[in-house]
Amino acid sequence: MELITILNQCYRQKGFVYQDARFVDQHGHEIEVSIVPRKGSKANCSGCGKSCPGYDRLPTRRYEFIPFWGFKVFLIYAKRRVQCGACGVVAEAVPWARGKHHLCDAYMLYLADWARKLSWKEVAQRFRTSWEKVFHSVEYVVNWGLEHRDMSDIMAIGVDEIQWHKGHRYLTLVYQIDSANTRLLWIGKERTEATFHTFFDQLGEEAVKRIQYVCSDMWKPYLNVIKERANHALHILDRFHIVARMNKALDEVRASEHRAMQKDGYEPVLTRSRWLLLKRPENLTQMQDTKLQELLQYNLKSIRAYLLKEEFQHLWEYVSPAWAGKFIDQWTTKVMRSKIEPMKREAKTIRRHKDLILNWFIAKKAFSSGVVEGLNTKVKLTVRKSYGFRTFKCTEIALYHVLGKLPAPELTHEFY
């Protein structure tokens, strides 16, 4: 079976004919396949797509195709220029490559598919190509997907930030968290109000009006923008962020008390007790549980803070928002009398955001930022897999490609 027969079977080009195939050794083992226009066919304008009379020809160009059995394959074609009444004298459009790309569409889709599984450097090494070609392939697929994705079915969104590069540099990430569809919707630099406003501007008023639920943490710029741009939606503060803040306050109490006990010459009973106090009781090992029971015999601020933290966990067992609200009132009152400053600070925060916390119960516990945290883990894995990205553009393209669930151009044949 000849190579041209295979190409005609899996990658036929309307209006064009594969003329011949040959081995070349100019840059190693390569195969060149010449393409010519089918007799009587007219060229199409690359601007408007209409058939136009010919004008002249451009120099021959090589378009890189999917490798066959370790051989690089190039399609060889000299583009025609056409005289278009609307666009002027322009190069014709060819069905196997877009614009000025030197990679065939099939090859770009092939590389982009592998780039979801491997780092871009590994894909380049595996297929003996360059990192830049892999990047441009992913960029092409992502841009096509962003232009053709459907944004009309968004009912619930979650917003969060992740640290990007060293220092206090962050990315704002917005996800769709519907039960039927979880995907990355948008990426923005920094975590300011202006950044988050850009998301709503790009989404459009009609799509924003269809949003019914918004999940976020307590970052003030996010709260302000959600109140201004999506006030019609039920805004939910998720339990994950609340518990994380409380654990941080508890750890602050423990560390401060441990230093004070060491300074005053007391027995360092809080040594290696950090994870005993932060972990859920059911997740402790037998040895850790034994040591925790010993610690509970002491009248320490750390132990009182731990008991308050564990008592707060009962909140999530409520079903009724009214009863959950009463529990919050009772618990915060008890904390304010405890004289444990970090816990009092968190109690004030919970009082201030009480209504947003109760929205979780109003939504029947159906939406939370747990999905967002899971997607954030995938974001960090994608960045770590490539040992980081130097520019925001590369990061943006990589994350859309892996987490965006974007549509891809269709081919007449799958090569993988």
SEGU-364088 format. One record per atom (N, C-alpha, C): x, y, z; residue in three letters. Coordinates in steps of 0.05 Angstrom, whole numbers, plus 5000, padded with zeros to 4 digits. Example, Ala and Ser with C-alpha at 12.3 -4.5 7.8 and 13.67 -1.06 7.14 Angstrom:
526448865156ala 524649105156ala 526449345156ala 525749555142ser 527349795143ser 525850015157ser 
//
This chain:
501749765000met 500050005000met 501850255000met 501450434982glu 503050674979glu 502150894998glu 504051075005leu 503451295023leu 501251475013leu 501251524987ile 499151704975ile 496451574978ile 496251304976thr 493751164980thr 492751205009thr 494651185028ile 493851225056ile 492851515060ile 494251705049leu 493451985053leu 490752035040leu 490251925017asn 487551955004asn 485351835021asn 486051625036gln 484051485052gln 483451645078gln 485551755090cys 485151875117cys 485252185117cys 486352305096tyr 486652595097tyr 486252715069tyr 484052645057arg 483452755030arg 482853045031arg 483953195011gln 483553485009gln 481853554985gln 479553674990lys 477753754969lys 479053964951lys 479053914925gly 480254094906gly 483154064901gly 484453864915phe 487353834912phe 487953534909phe 490253474897val 491053194892val 493953154902val 494352924916tyr 497052854923tyr 498452744898tyr 500552874890gln 501852804864gln 503952584867gln 505752614885asp 507852404889asp 509052434917asp 510452224925ala 511752214951ala 514652114947ala 516452224963arg 519252154959arg 520852194985arg 522952034988phe 524752065011phe 526752295005phe 527352455026val 529452655024val 531152635049val 533752695046asp 535552665068asp 536952925075asp 535653145068gln 536953405073gln 537253455103gln 535253395118his 535253445147his 534853175162his 535752965151gly 535252705164gly 533152555147gly 532052345159his 530052185144his 527452335143his 526752425120glu 524252575116glu 522752475091glu 520152515090ile 518552455067ile 517152705058ile 517352765033glu 515952995021glu 513652895003glu 511353015006val 509052944990val 508153194975val 508253184949ser 507453424933ser 504453424929ser 503353674931ile 500453714927ile 500153904904ile 498153854886val 497554034864val 494554074864val 493554304853pro 490654344851pro 489454144832pro 487054064838arg 485553884820arg 484954034795arg 485053904772lys 484654034746lys 481854154745lys 481754414738gly 479154554736gly 478154674761gly 479554634784ser 478654744809ser 479655034812ser 478055194825lys 478755474830lys 479755514858lys 481455714861ala 482555774888ala 480555944904ala 480555914930asn 478756074947asn 480356284961asn 479156524963cys 480356744977cys 480756685006cys 483056745018ser 483556695046ser 482156895064ser 481157115052gly 479757315068gly 476857265071gly 475457235048cys 472557195049cys 471656915042cys 473456745032gly 472856465026gly 471456414999gly 471156624983lys 469756594957lys 471756504936lys 470756364916ser 472456284893ser 473056524876ser 475656544868cys 476556784854cys 478456694831cys 478656864811pro 480656804789pro 483456824799pro 485256664787gly 488056664795gly 489556914787gly 491756964802tyr 493357204796tyr 496257124790tyr 497556984809asp 500156874805asp 500656664826asp 503156574829arg 503856374849arg 506056474868arg 505856374893leu 507956434913leu 510056214912leu 512356254925pro 514356044926pro 513355794941pro 514555574935thr 513755314947thr 514255324977thr 512355214992arg 512455205021arg 512154925031arg 513554855053arg 513354595066arg 511554615090arg 509554435091tyr 507754425114tyr 508254165129tyr 508954185154glu 509653945170glu 507153785177glu 507253525172phe 504953345177phe 505653145199phe 503752985207ile 504252795229ile 506352595219ile 508352535236pro 510452345228pro 509352065222pro 510551925203phe 509951645197phe 512251475204phe 511951285223trp 513951085230trp 516751205234trp 516851435247gly 519451555253gly 520451745232gly 519051765209phe 519851945187phe 518252205190phe 519552425188lys 518152685186lys 516752695159lys 514352805158val 512852825133val 512153115128val 512653205103phe 512053485096phe 510353485071phe 508253645071leu 506653695047leu 507853935032leu 508353895007ile 509654104991ile 507654234972ile 507354494974tyr 505454634957tyr 506254924953tyr 505855024929ala 506255304922ala 503455434921ala 502955614939lys 500255744940lys 499855924916lys 497255924907arg 496456104887arg 495556374900arg 495956594886arg 494756844895arg 492356894877arg 490257014888val 487757054874val 487157354873val 485557424853gln 484657704850gln 481757714860gln 481457804885cys 478857814898cys 477758094896cys 475158124888gly 473958384886gly 473658524913gly 473358374934ala 473058494961ala 475658524976ala 477458324973cys 479858324989cys 482358404974cys 482258434948gly 484558494932gly 486158254925gly 488758284920val 490458064913val 491457934939val 490557684944val 491357544969val 491957254963val 493357124982ala 493956844979ala 491356674982ala 491356454969glu 488956274971glu 488856134999glu 486556045006ala 486155885030ala 486555585023ala 488155445039val 488555165035val 487255015059val 486054785054pro 484554645075pro 486254505096pro 488854465091trp 490454315111trp 492054495130trp 491954755126ala 493454935144ala 492055205145ala 492155345168arg 490855605171arg 492855825170arg 492156045155gly 493856275155gly 496656225146gly 498656325162lys 501456295155lys 502756065170lys 501155895183his 502255665198his 503755475179his 506055385188his 507655185173his 507054905183his 505154875201leu 504354615211leu 501554555201leu 501054315192cys 498454235184cys 496554235208cys 493954285203asp 491954285225asp 492054015239asp 492153805224ala 492153535237ala 494553505256ala 496853605248tyr 499253575265tyr 498953745290tyr 497853985287met 497454155311met 495454035330met 493353915320leu 491453775338leu 492753535351leu 494453395337tyr 495853165347tyr 497753245370tyr 499353455365leu 501153545386leu 499653655410leu 497553805405ala 495953915427ala 494653705444ala 493853485432asp 492553275447asp 494653145466asp 497053095456trp 499152985473trp 500053185495trp 499753445489ala 500553645508ala 498753655533ala 496353535531arg 494653505554arg 495753295574arg 497253105563lys 498252885580lys 501052925589lys 502753055573leu 505553095579leu 506153395579leu 508453465590ser 509353735588ser 510053805560ser 510054065553trp 510654145526trp 513454065517trp 515354075536lys 518053995530lys 518153695523lys 516753535538glu 516753245534glu 515453175507glu 513353325499val 512053275473val 513953345451val 515353575454ala 517353655433ala 519553445430ala 520453335452gln 522653135451gln 521552875439gln 519152805447arg 518052545437arg 517552545407arg 516752765396phe 516152785367phe 518352935351phe 520652975364arg 522953095351arg 522253355337arg 520853525352thr 520153785342thr 521053995363thr 520254235360ser 521154455378ser 518954525398ser 519854635420trp 517854725441trp 516054935429trp 517055105412glu 515455325400glu 513255215383glu 513754995368lys 511654875352lys 509454755369lys 510254635391val 508254525409val 506554745421val 507854965429phe 506455195440phe 504455305420phe 505355355395his 503555465375his 501255275369his 501755015371ser 499554825366ser 497454845388ser 498354855413val 496454885435val 495055155434val 496555365427glu 495355625424glu 493155625403glu 493655495381tyr 491655485359tyr 489155345369tyr 489455115382val 487154955391val 485555115413val 487055245431val 485655405452val 484155635441val 485455785423asn 484056025411asn 481555935395asn 481855715381trp 479455615366trp 477255535386trp 478055405408gly 476055315427gly 474755545441gly 476255755448leu 475155985462leu 473156135444leu 473656135418glu 471756265399glu 469256105395glu 469355845399his 467055675393his 465755555418his 466655615442arg 465355495465arg 462655615472arg 461055465485asp 458355545492asp 458355645521asp 457555905524met 457556025551met 454656075560met 452655945548ser 449956005554ser 448755835576ser 450255625585asp 449155435604asp 450355465632asp 451455705638ile 452855745664ile 450755815685ile 450455645706met 448655705727met 450055765753met 452355645758ala 453855685783ala 456855725776ala 458055915789ile 460955975785ile 462355975813ile 464855925812gly 466555945836gly 469056105829gly 469856275847val 472256445842val 474256405864val 476756385857asp 478956355876asp 481456455864asp 483556465880glu 486156555870glu 488256355877glu 490356345861ile 492756185867ile 495156365864ile 497256295879gln 499756445877gln 501156375851gln 502156575838trp 503456545812trp 506256685814trp 508356525810his 511056625813his 511656705842his 514056795847lys 514856855874lys 513657125883lys 513457155909gly 512357405920gly 509357395919gly 508057615926his 505157635927his 504057695899his 504357505882arg 503257525854arg 501257305851arg 498857375843tyr 496657185842tyr 495257185815tyr 493856975810leu 492056945787leu 489256915798leu 487257045786thr 484457005793thr 483356805773thr 482156595784leu 481056375768leu 478056355773leu 476456355751val 473556325753val 472756065740val 471255895754tyr 470455635745tyr 467455615742tyr 466555455724gln 463755375724gln 463555125742gln 461755125761ile 461654895781ile 458854775781ile 457454775758asp 454954635756asp 455454335760asp 453454195770ser 453753905774ser 454353755748ser 453253855726ala 453553725700ala 456053815685ala 457254035694asn 459554145679asn 461354305697asn 463754215701thr 465754365716thr 468054425697thr 468754675694arg 470854755676arg 471955025683arg 474255085673leu 475455355676leu 474255545656leu 473255775666leu 471955965649leu 473756205642leu 475456285661trp 476956535657trp 479356545675trp 481456675666ile 483956715681ile 484657015680ile 485357135702gly 486157415702gly 488557455720gly 490157665713lys 492457735729lys 491557875754lys 492957815776glu 492457935802glu 489657855813glu 489057965836arg 486457895849arg 485058145859arg 485058345841thr 483858605848thr 480958625837thr 479558835846glu 476858875836glu 476858925806glu 478759075796ala 478859125767ala 479258865751ala 480858685762thr 481258425749thr 478658275747thr 477258245769phe 474758095770phe 472558225753phe 472558495752his 470558635735his 470958545706his 473458505698thr 473958425670thr 472558175663thr 472457975681phe 470957725676phe 468057785669phe 466757945685phe 463857995680phe 463458155654phe 465458335648asp 465258485623asp 465458305599asp 467258105600gln 467557925578gln 465257725576gln 464157645598leu 461957455598leu 459457575586leu 458857825590gly 456557955579gly 454157955597gly 452458155595glu 450258185613glu 448257955612glu 447657855589glu 445757635586glu 446657385601glu 449157315597ala 450257075611ala 450357125641ala 451057365650val 451257425678val 448457395691val 446457485678lys 443757465689lys 442857175694lys 444056985679arg 443256705682arg 444756565705arg 446656695717ile 448156585739ile 446356595764ile 446056365777gln 444356345801gln 445856315827gln 448356205825tyr 449956155850tyr 452856245845tyr 454056375865val 456756455864val 458156365890val 460356215887cys 461956125911cys 464556275911cys 465356375935ser 467856515937ser 468956485966ser 471356595970asp 472356615997asp 471756896008asp 473056986029met 472357236041met 474057466032met 475557436009trp 477257645999trp 475457875990trp 475958116003lys 474158336000lys 473658435972lys 475758455955pro 475258535927pro 473258345913pro 473358085918tyr 471457905906tyr 468657955916tyr 468457995942leu 465758045954leu 464558305943leu 466158505939asn 465158765929asn 464158735900asn 465758595883val 464958565855val 462458395852val 462358175867ile 460058005866ile 457458155874ile 457758315895lys 455458475904lys 454558675883lys 456458775868glu 455758975848glu 454758855822glu 456158635813arg 455558535786arg 453758295786arg 453558145808ala 451857905809ala 450157895834ala 448958125840asn 447458145865asn 444957975864asn 444057905840his 441657735838his 442157445845his 444657365844ala 445357085849ala 445757035879ala 445456785888leu 445856705915leu 448856675920leu 449956855937his 452856855942his 453456675966his 455156475962ile 455656275982ile 458656295991ile 459056326017leu 461756296028leu 462056006036leu 464155886025asp 464455596029asp 465755526055asp 464955296066arg 466055196091arg 469055146090arg 470055076067phe 472955026065phe 474655256074phe 473955496064his 475555736071his 475055816100his 472655776110ile 472155856138ile 473755676157ile 473655416152val 475155226169val 478155276167val 479055336142ala 481955386138ala 482755636155ala 481155846156arg 481856086171arg 481856016201arg 479955846210met 479855776238met 482255606246met 483055426229asn 485455266234asn 487955446236asn 488055646219lys 490355836220lys 490355986247lys 487956066257ala 487756206282ala 488656016305ala 487755766304leu 488455576325leu 491555526325leu 492755506302asp 495555466300asp 497055706311asp 495955946307glu 497256186318glu 497156176348glu 494956096360val 494756066389val 496755866399val 496855636387arg 498755426396arg 501655516395arg 502455636372ala 505255726369ala 505955936390ala 504156126395ser 504656336414ser 504856226442ser 503056046449glu 503155926476glu 505555746480glu 506355606459his 508655436461his 511255596466his 511455826452arg 513855996456arg 513856116485arg 511456186494ala 511256306521ala 511956096543ala 511155846539met 511755636558met 514755576558met 515955576536gln 518855526534gln 520455756548gln 519456006543lys 520856236555lys 520656236585lys 518256146596asp 517856146625asp 518855896638asp 519955706623gly 521155476635gly 519155246642gly 516755256630tyr 514855046635tyr 515454806618tyr 514254576625glu 514554336609glu 513354376581glu 514854326560pro 513954376532pro 511954166523pro 509554166535val 507553956528val 506453986500val 506754226489leu 505654276462leu 507554206440leu 509854106447thr 511854026426thr 510553806408thr 510853846382arg 509853656362arg 506853606365arg 505453816372ser 502553786376ser 500953926353ser 502354046334arg 500954196314arg 498754036299arg 499553806288trp 497653656272trp 495653506289trp 496253466315leu 494353346333leu 491853526335leu 492353796335leu 490253986339leu 488854066313leu 490354046291leu 489154136265leu 487653906251leu 488453666254lys 487153446241lys 484453376253lys 482653276237arg 480053186247arg 480552936265arg 479052916287pro 479452686306pro 479352416292pro 477552376273glu 477352116259glu 479752056242glu 481452256236asn 483752216219asn 486352166235asn 486252176261leu 488552146278leu 489451846279leu 492051806281thr 493051536285thr 492551466315thr 492951216322gln 492551136349gln 494451276368gln 496951306360met 498951446376met 498251746380met 497251866358gln 496552146359gln 494052186377gln 492151996375asp 489752016391asp 490451996421asp 492351826428thr 493151786456thr 494352046466thr 496152166450lys 497452416459lys 495452636461lys 493452646443leu 491352856444leu 489752826470leu 489152586478gln 487652546503gln 489252646527gln 491852616526glu 493552716547glu 493453026548glu 493653146524leu 493653436523leu 491053556533leu 488853416528leu 486253516536leu 485953546566leu 487753426581gln 487653446611gln 488753716621gln 490153856603tyr 491354116611tyr 489354346605tyr 489454546622asn 487754786618asn 489454996604asn 489754956578leu 491355126561leu 489555276541leu 490555516533lys 489055666513lys 488855496487lys 490955356480ser 490855196456ser 488754986457ser 488354866480ile 486354656483ile 483554776482ile 483155006495arg 480555136494arg 479955226465arg 481955326451ala 481555406423ala 480855156406ala 482154936411tyr 481654686397tyr 478754596401tyr 477854606426leu 475054516432leu 473054706419leu 473654966418leu 471855146404leu 471755086374leu 474055026363lys 474254966334lys 472654716328lys 472954506345glu 471454256340glu 468454296344glu 467754466363glu 464854516367glu 463654646343glu 465154826330phe 464154966306phe 463454766284phe 464854536283gln 464354346261gln 461454246261gln 460054266284his 457254176285his 455454346268his 456354596261leu 454754766244leu 453954636219leu 455854486206trp 455354376180trp 453354146180trp 452554056203glu 450653836205glu 447753936204glu 447354206207tyr 444654316207tyr 443554306178tyr 440954306177val 439554326151val 438054586149val 436854676170ser 435354926169ser 437155166172ser 436955366155pro 438555606157pro 437955756184pro 435555746193ala 434755886218ala 436255766242ala 436255496244trp 437655376266trp 440655406263trp 441655396239ala 444555446235ala 445255726244ala 443555926239gly 444056196247gly 444156216278gly 442356076291lys 442356086321lys 444855956332lys 445755746319phe 448255616328phe 450555816325phe 450755956303ile 452856146299ile 452856366320ile 450456466327asp 450156676348asp 451256576374asp 450456326382gln 451256216408gln 454256166408gln 455356056386trp 458155996385trp 459856246386trp 459156446370thr 460756686370thr 460756826397thr 458456826411thr 458256946437thr 460156806457thr 460256536455lys 462056386472lys 464956446466lys 465656476441val 468356536433val 469156816443val 467357006441met 468057286449met 468557296479met 467557106494arg 468057106523arg 470556946530arg 471756816510ser 474056636516ser 476656776521ser 476857036513lys 479357196515lys 481657076499lys 481056916478ile 483056816460ile 482956986435ile 484857176432glu 484657386412glu 484457276383glu 486157086374pro 485856996346pro 483056866341pro 481956726360met 479356606357met 477156816357met 477557026374lys 475657246375lys 475557386348lys 477957416336arg 478057546310arg 476557396289arg 476757126289glu 475256966270glu 472256966276glu 471556986302ala 468656996309ala 467457256298ala 468957476300lys 467957736289lys 467557706259lys 469457576245thr 469257546216thr 466757376209thr 466257166224ile 463956996219ile 461357146224ile 461257306245arg 458857476250arg 458457666226arg 460557786217arg 460357986195arg 459357856169arg 460057596165his 459257466140his 457157246145his 455657276166lys 453757076174lys 451757006152lys 450657216139asp 448557166118asp 449757016095asp 452157076087leu 453356926064leu 453956636072leu 454656596097ile 455156316106ile 452556156105ile 450356286114leu 447756146115leu 446656086087leu 447656236067asn 446856176039asn 447555886031asn 449555776043trp 450255496037trp 447955306045trp 446555366066phe 444355206075phe 441855266057phe 441555516050ile 439355596032ile 439555446005ile 442055405996ala 442555265970ala 442454965974ala 441554875997lys 441254586003lys 443954436001lys 446154586007lys 448854476008lys 449654355981lys 448354455959ala 448854345932ala 451354465920ala 452154705928phe 454454835916phe 456454915937phe 458954865931ser 461154935950ser 463654975934ser 465655095947ser 468255135934ser 470054895935ser 468954665945gly 470554425944gly 471354345916gly 469454395897val 470154345869val 472354525860val 472154785869val 474154975861val 476954895872val 477054805897glu 479654725908glu 480754485893glu 479054295884gly 479954075868gly 481054155842gly 479754355829leu 480754455804leu 483354615808leu 483554755830asn 486054895836asn 488454705839asn 487854465850thr 489954265851thr 490954185824thr 489054155805lys 489854095777lys 491354315764lys 490654565771val 492054795761val 495054785770val 495454735796lys 498154725806lys 499754495794lys 498354265790leu 499654035778leu 500554095749leu 498854235734thr 499454315707thr 501954495705thr 502054685724val 504354875724val 506854725733val 506554555754arg 508854415764arg 509954215744arg 508154085729lys 509053895709lys 510954015689lys 510554265683ser 512354405664ser 514454575678ser 514754535704tyr 516754685720tyr 516254985717tyr 513655055715gly 512955335714gly 512955445686gly 511655675682phe 511655815657phe 512656095661phe 514356195643arg 515556455646arg 513656685643arg 511656655625thr 509856875619thr 506956805626thr 505357015630phe 502556975636phe 501156845612phe 501956915588lys 500656805564lys 500956505563lys 503256405568cys 503756115568cys 502055975589cys 501956095613thr 500455985635thr 497455975628thr 496456195617glu 493656215609glu 492956005589glu 494555975568ile 493955775547ile 494055495558ile 496055435574ala 496255165585ala 493855095603ala 492955275620leu 490755225638leu 488155195623leu 487655375603tyr 485255345587tyr 485255075572tyr 487554995563his 487754745548his 487154495564his 488054495589val 487654265606val 485054265621val 484154505630leu 481754515647leu 479354645634leu 479654765610gly 477454915599gly 475254755585gly 475754495580lys 473854325566lys 472954465540lys 474854555525leu 474254715501leu 473654525477leu 471854615459pro 471454455435pro 473954475417pro 474354275400ala 476654265382ala 475754245354ala 477354345335pro 476654305306pro 476354015300pro 474553945282glu 474153675274glu 475853605250glu 476753355249leu 478253245226leu 476653015215leu 477152955190thr 475752725177thr 476852465187thr 479152465200his 480352215210his 481952275235his 481752095255glu 483252115279glu 485951975277glu 488052105285phe 490751985281phe 491851875308phe 490051845327tyr 490951745354tyr 488651615368tyr 
//
